[in-house]
């Protein structure tokens, strides 16, 4: 988990859907996922993106501050609650 400061309260992100397009060391990743988010006693936010590839395979991506800063409310709430579309790379920052 990576300590961050989110402009959106972690309780408002936790278990909410997210449409995402982000870079990884293996290339561009996109799809629908769910945030796992919490704030610790020191005020740091820990936000992960849970992406279920199939019924048997899920991946958890810890989000850096740069990625957390890119989280937005989705313009189409029927598609997902939030969106995260950025050229920032997972594991950097």
N, C-alpha and C positions, 0 to 999 in steps of 0.2 A: 504494500500500500504506500502511496505517495502523499505526503502532507501538502494540502493546498488550502486556498481561501476561495470559496465559491460565492458568486453574487446571488446565487439561488440557494436557499436554505436546504441542507441535505435531506431533511424530512420531506421536502417538496419534490425531491428527485427520486428518493428510495422507492424501488419497485415500479417506477414509471417507465413507459416505453420510449424508445429513442430510435429514430431513423438516423443512420450514420454513414459517412464516407470519410475514411481516414487512411493515412499512409502507414505502412509498417515496413519493417526491413525486408519483407517478402513481397511487397507491392501494395496496391490499393485494396482496402477491405471495405465492403459496404453491406448493408442489410438492416435488419431490425434487431434491437436488443433491449435490455432492461438495465437501468442503473441500480447499483448497490451503493448506498451512500450513508455516511455517518459523520458526526462531529465529535471529536474527543474533548476531554475536560479542559485542554489547553486552547480550544477554539480552532483547531485545525480540522479541515474537511478531508475525508478520504472517499474518493469517488471512483468506482470501478464500473466498467461496461461489461455486462454478461451477454455474450453472443452465443446462441445455441445454433450450431451448424446443422445438427440433425437430432433425432430423438436420443441418440447415444453419445453425442459429442458436444460439449460446451467449452467455451474459452472465456476466461476472465482477463480483461485488459485493464490494468491500473492506469488512471488518467493523470497526466502531468498538469501543471498549472496552465500551460498554454492550451491544452485541450479542454480543461475545465472552463477557461475563459471563453471558449468558442461555443459552449452550450447555449442554445436558444429555445424559446417556446416555438413549437412547430406551427407554421402558418395554417396548416390543415389539421385540426385536432382529430379528424377521422383517421388520418394516416398514423399518427403517433403523438404522444404528449410533447416530446422534445425532439430537436434535431441537432446533430453535431456533424457539420460538413466543413472540413478543413484540409489544408495541405500539411498540417503539422504531423510529425512522425511519432508513432507510439514509441515509448521508451526514451524519448529525447526531451530535454528541458526539465 
